[in-house]
Amino acid sequence: MKCSKHNDTDAVSQCIDCGRGLCTGCTNKFSIPICDQCELSRIQADRKTFVRNIVIMIVLFVVGLLAGQGFFERILEGYFFAGIPWGWNILTRITPRMFLFMSWMGWIFYFAIKLFLAMIIGMFVTPYQIYRVISGLKQAKKMSDYTEGTLV
């Protein structure tokens, strides 16, 4: 098998996403053996996730601002609501990936508890997630520029 980018070079590994052949240079380009096109696809998917979470966070922050009474309460409730998506994502990652057979009341109870826990967890992880989004968007831009500059 030959490298998908360098047709005259033998492949030493395969892209973990699409299975294309990669030479030594292409294999060592990223931290995992992945071709440029697949890395660009991952970057675009990450960018969409970052932007989606920020938009949801802003909308929920505004909802929280509108729900409060005084100035301090409004800011606090906005922050509390803004953390919901981050806490929800964490709970979704640690929840077993299995389908639970429950009645509709069981599902309502399940989602109410998950929402409450997402609010609590979100309060603590929101500052870190905001930092991660900003640094992730910067990193995605760098990787996108690096990858697009090397495409044939």
C-alpha positions in Angstrom: 0.0 0.0 0.0 1.2 3.5 -0.8 0.7 6.8 1.0 -2.5 8.5 -0.1 -0.8 11.9 -0.2 2.7 10.8 -1.4 2.0 8.2 -4.1 5.7 7.2 -4.4 6.2 6.4 -0.7 5.2 3.2 1.0 2.5 3.4 3.7 3.5 2.4 7.3 0.1 3.0 8.9 -3.5 3.7 8.0 -5.7 6.7 8.9 -7.8 5.7 11.9 -10.9 7.3 10.5 -10.9 6.3 6.8 -8.2 3.7 6.4 -6.1 5.6 3.8 -2.4 4.7 3.7 0.0 7.0 5.5 3.8 7.3 5.1 6.1 8.0 8.1 5.8 11.8 7.6 2.1 11.7 7.4 1.8 9.3 10.3 3.9 11.6 12.6 2.2 14.8 11.5 -0.5 14.7 14.2 -0.6 13.0 17.6 -2.6 10.1 16.1 -2.3 8.5 12.6 -4.9 10.5 10.7 -5.0 11.9 7.2 -5.4 15.7 6.5 -8.9 15.4 5.2 -10.1 13.5 8.3 -8.3 15.9 10.6 -10.1 18.8 8.9 -13.4 17.0 9.3 -12.7 16.6 13.0 -11.7 20.2 13.4 -14.9 21.4 11.7 -17.0 19.1 13.9 -15.2 20.4 17.0 -15.7 24.0 15.9 -19.5 23.3 15.4 -19.7 21.8 18.9 -17.9 24.7 20.4 -20.1 27.3 18.7 -23.3 25.4 19.5 -22.5 25.2 23.2 -21.6 28.9 23.4 -24.9 29.8 21.7 -26.9 27.6 24.1 -24.9 29.0 27.0 -25.6 32.6 26.0 -29.4 31.9 25.5 -29.6 30.2 28.9 -27.7 33.1 30.5 -30.2 35.6 29.1 -33.1 33.4 30.4 -31.5 33.4 33.8 -31.1 37.2 33.6 -34.8 37.6 32.9 -35.8 35.2 35.7 -34.1 37.0 38.6 -35.4 39.8 40.8 -32.4 42.0 41.8 -29.2 42.7 39.9 -27.1 40.2 41.8 -29.8 37.5 41.6 -30.1 38.0 37.9 -26.4 37.6 37.3 -26.2 34.5 39.6 -29.2 32.9 37.9 -27.8 33.6 34.5 -24.6 32.0 35.4 -26.5 29.1 37.0 -28.5 28.5 33.8 -25.5 29.0 31.5 -23.8 26.0 33.1 -26.6 23.6 32.2 -25.2 22.5 28.8 -21.7 21.9 30.2 -23.1 19.8 33.1 -25.4 17.9 30.8 -22.5 17.0 28.5 -20.5 15.7 31.5 -23.4 13.6 32.8 -24.0 12.3 29.3 -20.4 11.1 29.0 -20.4 9.3 32.4 -23.9 7.8 32.0 -23.8 4.2 30.7 -24.7 4.0 27.0 -27.7 1.7 27.4 -31.3 2.1 26.8 -33.4 2.2 30.0 -36.8 0.7 29.9 -39.0 3.0 32.0 -42.5 4.4 32.1 -43.0 8.0 31.0 -43.0 9.0 34.7 -39.7 7.3 35.1 -38.3 9.3 32.2 -39.6 12.6 33.6 -38.1 11.8 36.9 -34.8 10.8 35.2 -34.5 14.0 33.2 -35.5 16.2 36.2 -32.7 14.7 38.3 -30.3 15.0 35.3 -31.3 18.6 34.8 -30.8 19.4 38.5 -27.4 17.6 38.6 -26.4 19.4 35.3 -27.1 22.8 37.0 -25.0 21.9 40.0 -22.1 20.5 38.0 -22.3 23.3 35.5 -21.7 25.9 38.1 -18.3 24.5 38.8 -17.2 23.6 35.3 -18.4 26.6 33.3 -15.3 28.8 33.8 -13.1 25.9 32.7 -15.3 25.1 29.7 -15.3 28.8 28.6 -11.5 28.7 28.7 -11.6 25.4 26.8 -13.9 26.8 24.1 -11.7 29.9 23.6 -8.4 27.9 23.5 -10.2 25.2 21.4 -11.3 27.7 18.7 -7.7 29.1 18.6 -6.3 25.6 18.3 -8.8 24.7 15.6 -7.9 27.8 13.6 -4.2 26.9 13.9 -4.7 23.3 12.9 -7.0 24.2 10.1 -4.5 26.7 8.7 -1.7 24.1 9.1 -3.7 21.3 7.5 -5.1 23.4 4.7 -1.6 24.7 3.9 -0.3 21.2 3.4 -3.1 19.7 1.3 -2.1 18.7 -2.2 
